[in-house]
């Protein structure tokens, strides 16, 4: 049951960080000049690249911490701030990732899939930080499996959303997209507060403990 609850939390937080509904209009704009087959190919490659990136940082998280001599709590504090800012922007129904230049829409499909779609739009700093933090929180085999499953599930949903981007956008309409964006923004801000204070608490406790009596 612990693994299931952790997996659900990981899924919700990662889905909010990846924000496939926010990637959707960017993908639609950048692939508008491509043939349908090329559009599907871009969606598949971008999702595959993002999945590999997230899994790489998930498994290499401990090495990164050791190499740079940083703690999980520090990442929680910084990640919490980043998540809160992202969530606030989503709550205002603003999608900053949709602002792309004219040249980007004419890039080769391979380049589009790698960057900016695969990295950093799908596998962005928030999603990467989230995976590293959750992997270090996964203190059991069941939790680790649940986290990996959550990553794969979020990436699978992202792929389906991108493949049906134009249909989804037309179905939801502008109002529906904004409502979903605000909802995900609220969830992201709540997760951000949890991350921030769970990371800050050990520092406060340490400061209280080392104060002279």
ChimeraX commands (.cxc) that place a marker at each C-alpha (Angstrom):
marker #1 position 0.00,0.00,0.00 radius 0.5
marker #1 position 2.91,2.34,0.80 radius 0.5
marker #1 position 4.32,1.80,-2.67 radius 0.5
marker #1 position 0.93,2.46,-4.28 radius 0.5
marker #1 position 0.44,5.72,-2.37 radius 0.5
marker #1 position 3.97,6.83,-3.20 radius 0.5
marker #1 position 3.44,5.94,-6.86 radius 0.5
marker #1 position 0.23,7.99,-6.97 radius 0.5
marker #1 position 2.00,10.98,-5.44 radius 0.5
marker #1 position 4.89,10.57,-7.89 radius 0.5
marker #1 position 2.50,10.37,-10.83 radius 0.5
marker #1 position 0.55,13.50,-9.87 radius 0.5
marker #1 position 3.64,15.57,-9.11 radius 0.5
marker #1 position 5.49,14.46,-12.25 radius 0.5
marker #1 position 2.44,14.99,-14.47 radius 0.5
marker #1 position 2.16,18.51,-13.08 radius 0.5
marker #1 position 5.85,19.15,-13.78 radius 0.5
marker #1 position 5.84,17.71,-17.31 radius 0.5
marker #1 position 2.55,19.51,-18.02 radius 0.5
marker #1 position 1.78,17.80,-21.35 radius 0.5
marker #1 position -1.23,20.07,-21.87 radius 0.5
marker #1 position 1.21,22.99,-21.80 radius 0.5
marker #1 position 3.52,21.28,-24.27 radius 0.5
marker #1 position 0.61,20.55,-26.59 radius 0.5
marker #1 position 0.21,24.04,-28.17 radius 0.5
marker #1 position 3.99,24.33,-28.62 radius 0.5
marker #1 position 4.14,20.96,-30.35 radius 0.5
marker #1 position 1.18,21.90,-32.56 radius 0.5
marker #1 position 2.82,25.17,-33.62 radius 0.5
marker #1 position 6.28,23.72,-34.24 radius 0.5
marker #1 position 5.02,20.80,-36.34 radius 0.5
marker #1 position 2.40,22.71,-38.31 radius 0.5
marker #1 position 4.61,22.70,-41.43 radius 0.5
marker #1 position 5.30,18.95,-41.27 radius 0.5
marker #1 position 3.41,16.07,-42.81 radius 0.5
marker #1 position 1.18,13.99,-40.46 radius 0.5
marker #1 position 3.69,11.12,-40.53 radius 0.5
marker #1 position 6.50,13.49,-39.58 radius 0.5
marker #1 position 4.41,15.00,-36.81 radius 0.5
marker #1 position 3.82,11.57,-35.27 radius 0.5
marker #1 position 7.51,10.76,-35.63 radius 0.5
marker #1 position 8.48,13.97,-33.80 radius 0.5
marker #1 position 6.06,13.18,-30.97 radius 0.5
marker #1 position 7.47,9.66,-30.55 radius 0.5
marker #1 position 11.12,10.72,-30.64 radius 0.5
marker #1 position 10.60,13.69,-28.30 radius 0.5
marker #1 position 8.82,11.50,-25.75 radius 0.5
marker #1 position 11.50,8.80,-26.01 radius 0.5
marker #1 position 14.28,11.35,-25.50 radius 0.5
marker #1 position 12.48,12.86,-22.51 radius 0.5
marker #1 position 11.89,9.42,-20.97 radius 0.5
marker #1 position 15.56,8.51,-21.30 radius 0.5
marker #1 position 16.60,11.83,-19.78 radius 0.5
marker #1 position 14.30,11.49,-16.76 radius 0.5
marker #1 position 15.34,7.89,-16.12 radius 0.5
marker #1 position 19.03,8.83,-16.43 radius 0.5
marker #1 position 18.75,11.58,-13.84 radius 0.5
marker #1 position 16.58,9.35,-11.63 radius 0.5
marker #1 position 19.20,6.61,-11.47 radius 0.5
marker #1 position 22.17,9.00,-11.35 radius 0.5
marker #1 position 20.68,11.20,-8.64 radius 0.5
marker #1 position 22.79,9.82,-5.80 radius 0.5
marker #1 position 25.98,10.14,-7.86 radius 0.5
marker #1 position 25.13,13.75,-8.65 radius 0.5
marker #1 position 24.58,14.50,-4.96 radius 0.5
marker #1 position 27.88,12.88,-4.00 radius 0.5
marker #1 position 29.85,14.51,-6.81 radius 0.5
marker #1 position 28.64,18.04,-6.06 radius 0.5
marker #1 position 28.41,17.45,-2.30 radius 0.5
marker #1 position 24.79,18.57,-2.05 radius 0.5
marker #1 position 21.93,17.19,0.01 radius 0.5
marker #1 position 18.44,16.08,-0.89 radius 0.5
marker #1 position 17.02,18.67,1.47 radius 0.5
marker #1 position 18.76,21.47,-0.43 radius 0.5
marker #1 position 17.24,20.23,-3.67 radius 0.5
marker #1 position 13.83,20.03,-2.01 radius 0.5
marker #1 position 14.03,23.68,-0.98 radius 0.5
marker #1 position 15.17,24.86,-4.41 radius 0.5
marker #1 position 12.78,22.49,-6.18 radius 0.5
marker #1 position 9.91,23.73,-4.03 radius 0.5
marker #1 position 10.62,27.32,-5.06 radius 0.5
marker #1 position 10.84,26.35,-8.74 radius 0.5
marker #1 position 7.64,24.29,-8.55 radius 0.5
marker #1 position 5.81,27.15,-6.82 radius 0.5
marker #1 position 6.79,29.65,-9.53 radius 0.5
marker #1 position 5.77,27.20,-12.26 radius 0.5
marker #1 position 2.48,26.50,-10.49 radius 0.5
marker #1 position 1.77,30.22,-10.05 radius 0.5
marker #1 position 2.29,30.82,-13.75 radius 0.5
marker #1 position -0.01,27.90,-14.57 radius 0.5
marker #1 position -2.61,29.24,-12.13 radius 0.5
marker #1 position -2.64,32.49,-14.10 radius 0.5
marker #1 position -3.33,30.38,-17.24 radius 0.5
marker #1 position -0.10,31.57,-18.83 radius 0.5
marker #1 position 1.95,29.10,-20.89 radius 0.5
marker #1 position 5.37,30.68,-21.26 radius 0.5
marker #1 position 6.64,27.70,-23.20 radius 0.5
marker #1 position 4.36,28.62,-26.08 radius 0.5
marker #1 position 6.47,31.65,-26.99 radius 0.5
marker #1 position 8.70,30.34,-29.75 radius 0.5
marker #1 position 10.51,32.16,-32.52 radius 0.5
marker #1 position 9.74,31.90,-36.21 radius 0.5
marker #1 position 12.92,29.99,-37.05 radius 0.5
marker #1 position 12.02,27.18,-34.63 radius 0.5
marker #1 position 8.98,26.20,-36.69 radius 0.5
marker #1 position 11.20,25.55,-39.70 radius 0.5
marker #1 position 13.84,23.39,-38.02 radius 0.5
marker #1 position 14.44,19.82,-39.05 radius 0.5
marker #1 position 12.08,17.36,-37.36 radius 0.5
marker #1 position 14.99,15.55,-35.71 radius 0.5
marker #1 position 16.22,18.78,-34.11 radius 0.5
marker #1 position 12.71,19.66,-32.94 radius 0.5
marker #1 position 12.31,16.28,-31.26 radius 0.5
marker #1 position 15.58,16.66,-29.36 radius 0.5
marker #1 position 15.32,20.31,-28.46 radius 0.5
marker #1 position 13.24,22.16,-27.51 radius 0.5
marker #1 position 10.46,19.54,-27.35 radius 0.5
marker #1 position 12.26,16.59,-25.73 radius 0.5
marker #1 position 14.54,18.80,-23.63 radius 0.5
marker #1 position 13.65,21.12,-21.92 radius 0.5
marker #1 position 9.90,21.28,-22.64 radius 0.5
marker #1 position 8.94,17.72,-21.66 radius 0.5
marker #1 position 11.96,16.82,-19.53 radius 0.5
marker #1 position 12.48,20.25,-18.00 radius 0.5
marker #1 position 14.36,21.33,-14.86 radius 0.5
marker #1 position 11.27,20.90,-12.70 radius 0.5
marker #1 position 10.61,17.34,-13.88 radius 0.5
marker #1 position 14.28,16.37,-13.53 radius 0.5
marker #1 position 14.52,17.80,-10.00 radius 0.5
marker #1 position 11.27,16.05,-9.10 radius 0.5
marker #1 position 12.59,12.67,-10.26 radius 0.5
marker #1 position 15.87,13.08,-8.32 radius 0.5
marker #1 position 14.07,14.06,-5.12 radius 0.5
marker #1 position 11.49,11.26,-5.38 radius 0.5
marker #1 position 14.18,8.64,-6.08 radius 0.5
marker #1 position 15.94,9.62,-2.86 radius 0.5
marker #1 position 12.61,9.46,-1.05 radius 0.5
marker #1 position 12.00,5.96,-2.42 radius 0.5
marker #1 position 13.47,4.03,0.52 radius 0.5
marker #1 position 12.02,0.67,-0.49 radius 0.5
marker #1 position 11.98,-1.55,-3.56 radius 0.5
marker #1 position 8.21,-1.08,-3.93 radius 0.5
marker #1 position 8.62,2.70,-3.98 radius 0.5
marker #1 position 11.39,2.56,-6.56 radius 0.5
marker #1 position 9.29,0.38,-8.84 radius 0.5
marker #1 position 6.30,2.68,-8.30 radius 0.5
marker #1 position 8.39,5.72,-9.25 radius 0.5
marker #1 position 9.73,4.11,-12.43 radius 0.5
marker #1 position 6.21,3.04,-13.33 radius 0.5
marker #1 position 4.94,6.58,-12.73 radius 0.5
marker #1 position 7.60,8.03,-15.03 radius 0.5
marker #1 position 6.72,5.58,-17.80 radius 0.5
marker #1 position 2.99,6.18,-17.33 radius 0.5
marker #1 position 3.35,9.97,-17.47 radius 0.5
marker #1 position 5.53,9.71,-20.58 radius 0.5
marker #1 position 3.00,7.36,-22.22 radius 0.5
marker #1 position 0.16,9.78,-21.51 radius 0.5
marker #1 position 2.30,12.63,-22.82 radius 0.5
marker #1 position 2.85,10.72,-26.06 radius 0.5
marker #1 position -0.88,10.08,-26.53 radius 0.5
marker #1 position -1.68,13.73,-25.79 radius 0.5
marker #1 position 0.85,14.90,-28.37 radius 0.5
marker #1 position -0.38,12.41,-30.97 radius 0.5
marker #1 position -3.92,13.69,-30.49 radius 0.5
marker #1 position -2.91,17.30,-29.80 radius 0.5
marker #1 position -5.04,18.92,-32.47 radius 0.5
marker #1 position -8.13,16.87,-31.61 radius 0.5
marker #1 position -7.72,17.49,-27.86 radius 0.5
marker #1 position -7.28,21.24,-28.35 radius 0.5
marker #1 position -10.42,21.46,-30.47 radius 0.5
marker #1 position -12.41,19.31,-28.02 radius 0.5
marker #1 position -11.43,21.25,-24.88 radius 0.5
marker #1 position -11.54,24.67,-26.44 radius 0.5
marker #1 position -9.75,27.69,-25.03 radius 0.5
marker #1 position -11.78,27.74,-21.82 radius 0.5
marker #1 position -11.28,24.04,-21.13 radius 0.5
marker #1 position -7.52,24.32,-21.62 radius 0.5
marker #1 position -7.35,27.24,-19.20 radius 0.5
marker #1 position -9.39,25.41,-16.55 radius 0.5
marker #1 position -7.15,22.34,-16.72 radius 0.5
marker #1 position -4.04,24.52,-16.67 radius 0.5
marker #1 position -5.23,26.34,-13.54 radius 0.5
marker #1 position -6.10,23.04,-11.84 radius 0.5
marker #1 position -2.65,21.61,-12.52 radius 0.5
marker #1 position -1.15,24.89,-11.33 radius 0.5
marker #1 position -2.95,24.62,-7.99 radius 0.5
marker #1 position -1.77,21.03,-7.52 radius 0.5
marker #1 position 1.79,22.05,-8.42 radius 0.5
marker #1 position 1.78,24.85,-5.82 radius 0.5
marker #1 position 0.54,22.49,-3.10 radius 0.5
marker #1 position 3.30,20.00,-3.95 radius 0.5
marker #1 position 5.81,22.87,-3.94 radius 0.5
marker #1 position 4.86,23.85,-0.39 radius 0.5
marker #1 position 5.24,20.23,0.78 radius 0.5
marker #1 position 8.67,19.94,-0.86 radius 0.5
marker #1 position 9.87,23.29,0.47 radius 0.5
marker #1 position 8.99,22.73,4.11 radius 0.5
marker #1 position 10.08,19.08,4.15 radius 0.5
marker #1 position 13.48,20.26,2.92 radius 0.5
marker #1 position 13.66,23.32,5.18 radius 0.5
marker #1 position 12.70,21.53,8.42 radius 0.5
marker #1 position 16.02,19.63,8.86 radius 0.5
marker #1 position 17.99,22.88,8.40 radius 0.5
marker #1 position 15.88,24.66,11.03 radius 0.5
marker #1 position 16.25,21.73,13.42 radius 0.5
marker #1 position 20.01,21.76,12.89 radius 0.5
marker #1 position 20.22,25.51,13.56 radius 0.5
marker #1 position 18.19,25.14,16.76 radius 0.5
marker #1 position 20.38,22.25,17.91 radius 0.5
marker #1 position 23.70,24.08,17.41 radius 0.5
marker #1 position 22.58,27.33,19.08 radius 0.5
marker #1 position 24.58,28.01,22.27 radius 0.5
marker #1 position 22.64,27.46,25.47 radius 0.5
marker link #1:1,2 radius 0.2
marker link #1:2,3 radius 0.2
marker link #1:3,4 radius 0.2
marker link #1:4,5 radius 0.2
marker link #1:5,6 radius 0.2
marker link #1:6,7 radius 0.2
marker link #1:7,8 radius 0.2
marker link #1:8,9 radius 0.2
marker link #1:9,10 radius 0.2
marker link #1:10,11 radius 0.2
marker link #1:11,12 radius 0.2
marker link #1:12,13 radius 0.2
marker link #1:13,14 radius 0.2
marker link #1:14,15 radius 0.2
marker link #1:15,16 radius 0.2
marker link #1:16,17 radius 0.2
marker link #1:17,18 radius 0.2
marker link #1:18,19 radius 0.2
marker link #1:19,20 radius 0.2
marker link #1:20,21 radius 0.2
marker link #1:21,22 radius 0.2
marker link #1:22,23 radius 0.2
marker link #1:23,24 radius 0.2
marker link #1:24,25 radius 0.2
marker link #1:25,26 radius 0.2
marker link #1:26,27 radius 0.2
marker link #1:27,28 radius 0.2
marker link #1:28,29 radius 0.2
marker link #1:29,30 radius 0.2
marker link #1:30,31 radius 0.2
marker link #1:31,32 radius 0.2
marker link #1:32,33 radius 0.2
marker link #1:33,34 radius 0.2
marker link #1:34,35 radius 0.2
marker link #1:35,36 radius 0.2
marker link #1:36,37 radius 0.2
marker link #1:37,38 radius 0.2
marker link #1:38,39 radius 0.2
marker link #1:39,40 radius 0.2
marker link #1:40,41 radius 0.2
marker link #1:41,42 radius 0.2
marker link #1:42,43 radius 0.2
marker link #1:43,44 radius 0.2
marker link #1:44,45 radius 0.2
marker link #1:45,46 radius 0.2
marker link #1:46,47 radius 0.2
marker link #1:47,48 radius 0.2
marker link #1:48,49 radius 0.2
marker link #1:49,50 radius 0.2
marker link #1:50,51 radius 0.2
marker link #1:51,52 radius 0.2
marker link #1:52,53 radius 0.2
marker link #1:53,54 radius 0.2
marker link #1:54,55 radius 0.2
marker link #1:55,56 radius 0.2
marker link #1:56,57 radius 0.2
marker link #1:57,58 radius 0.2
marker link #1:58,59 radius 0.2
marker link #1:59,60 radius 0.2
marker link #1:60,61 radius 0.2
marker link #1:61,62 radius 0.2
marker link #1:62,63 radius 0.2
marker link #1:63,64 radius 0.2
marker link #1:64,65 radius 0.2
marker link #1:65,66 radius 0.2
marker link #1:66,67 radius 0.2
marker link #1:67,68 radius 0.2
marker link #1:68,69 radius 0.2
marker link #1:69,70 radius 0.2
marker link #1:70,71 radius 0.2
marker link #1:71,72 radius 0.2
marker link #1:72,73 radius 0.2
marker link #1:73,74 radius 0.2
marker link #1:74,75 radius 0.2
marker link #1:75,76 radius 0.2
marker link #1:76,77 radius 0.2
marker link #1:77,78 radius 0.2
marker link #1:78,79 radius 0.2
marker link #1:79,80 radius 0.2
marker link #1:80,81 radius 0.2
marker link #1:81,82 radius 0.2
marker link #1:82,83 radius 0.2
marker link #1:83,84 radius 0.2
marker link #1:84,85 radius 0.2
marker link #1:85,86 radius 0.2
marker link #1:86,87 radius 0.2
marker link #1:87,88 radius 0.2
marker link #1:88,89 radius 0.2
marker link #1:89,90 radius 0.2
marker link #1:90,91 radius 0.2
marker link #1:91,92 radius 0.2
marker link #1:92,93 radius 0.2
marker link #1:93,94 radius 0.2
marker link #1:94,95 radius 0.2
marker link #1:95,96 radius 0.2
marker link #1:96,97 radius 0.2
marker link #1:97,98 radius 0.2
marker link #1:98,99 radius 0.2
marker link #1:99,100 radius 0.2
marker link #1:100,101 radius 0.2
marker link #1:101,102 radius 0.2
marker link #1:102,103 radius 0.2
marker link #1:103,104 radius 0.2
marker link #1:104,105 radius 0.2
marker link #1:105,106 radius 0.2
marker link #1:106,107 radius 0.2
marker link #1:107,108 radius 0.2
marker link #1:108,109 radius 0.2
marker link #1:109,110 radius 0.2
marker link #1:110,111 radius 0.2
marker link #1:111,112 radius 0.2
marker link #1:112,113 radius 0.2
marker link #1:113,114 radius 0.2
marker link #1:114,115 radius 0.2
marker link #1:115,116 radius 0.2
marker link #1:116,117 radius 0.2
marker link #1:117,118 radius 0.2
marker link #1:118,119 radius 0.2
marker link #1:119,120 radius 0.2
marker link #1:120,121 radius 0.2
marker link #1:121,122 radius 0.2
marker link #1:122,123 radius 0.2
marker link #1:123,124 radius 0.2
marker link #1:124,125 radius 0.2
marker link #1:125,126 radius 0.2
marker link #1:126,127 radius 0.2
marker link #1:127,128 radius 0.2
marker link #1:128,129 radius 0.2
marker link #1:129,130 radius 0.2
marker link #1:130,131 radius 0.2
marker link #1:131,132 radius 0.2
marker link #1:132,133 radius 0.2
marker link #1:133,134 radius 0.2
marker link #1:134,135 radius 0.2
marker link #1:135,136 radius 0.2
marker link #1:136,137 radius 0.2
marker link #1:137,138 radius 0.2
marker link #1:138,139 radius 0.2
marker link #1:139,140 radius 0.2
marker link #1:140,141 radius 0.2
marker link #1:141,142 radius 0.2
marker link #1:142,143 radius 0.2
marker link #1:143,144 radius 0.2
marker link #1:144,145 radius 0.2
marker link #1:145,146 radius 0.2
marker link #1:146,147 radius 0.2
marker link #1:147,148 radius 0.2
marker link #1:148,149 radius 0.2
marker link #1:149,150 radius 0.2
marker link #1:150,151 radius 0.2
marker link #1:151,152 radius 0.2
marker link #1:152,153 radius 0.2
marker link #1:153,154 radius 0.2
marker link #1:154,155 radius 0.2
marker link #1:155,156 radius 0.2
marker link #1:156,157 radius 0.2
marker link #1:157,158 radius 0.2
marker link #1:158,159 radius 0.2
marker link #1:159,160 radius 0.2
marker link #1:160,161 radius 0.2
marker link #1:161,162 radius 0.2
marker link #1:162,163 radius 0.2
marker link #1:163,164 radius 0.2
marker link #1:164,165 radius 0.2
marker link #1:165,166 radius 0.2
marker link #1:166,167 radius 0.2
marker link #1:167,168 radius 0.2
marker link #1:168,169 radius 0.2
marker link #1:169,170 radius 0.2
marker link #1:170,171 radius 0.2
marker link #1:171,172 radius 0.2
marker link #1:172,173 radius 0.2
marker link #1:173,174 radius 0.2
marker link #1:174,175 radius 0.2
marker link #1:175,176 radius 0.2
marker link #1:176,177 radius 0.2
marker link #1:177,178 radius 0.2
marker link #1:178,179 radius 0.2
marker link #1:179,180 radius 0.2
marker link #1:180,181 radius 0.2
marker link #1:181,182 radius 0.2
marker link #1:182,183 radius 0.2
marker link #1:183,184 radius 0.2
marker link #1:184,185 radius 0.2
marker link #1:185,186 radius 0.2
marker link #1:186,187 radius 0.2
marker link #1:187,188 radius 0.2
marker link #1:188,189 radius 0.2
marker link #1:189,190 radius 0.2
marker link #1:190,191 radius 0.2
marker link #1:191,192 radius 0.2
marker link #1:192,193 radius 0.2
marker link #1:193,194 radius 0.2
marker link #1:194,195 radius 0.2
marker link #1:195,196 radius 0.2
marker link #1:196,197 radius 0.2
marker link #1:197,198 radius 0.2
marker link #1:198,199 radius 0.2
marker link #1:199,200 radius 0.2
marker link #1:200,201 radius 0.2
marker link #1:201,202 radius 0.2
marker link #1:202,203 radius 0.2
marker link #1:203,204 radius 0.2
marker link #1:204,205 radius 0.2
marker link #1:205,206 radius 0.2
marker link #1:206,207 radius 0.2
marker link #1:207,208 radius 0.2
marker link #1:208,209 radius 0.2
marker link #1:209,210 radius 0.2
marker link #1:210,211 radius 0.2
marker link #1:211,212 radius 0.2
marker link #1:212,213 radius 0.2
view
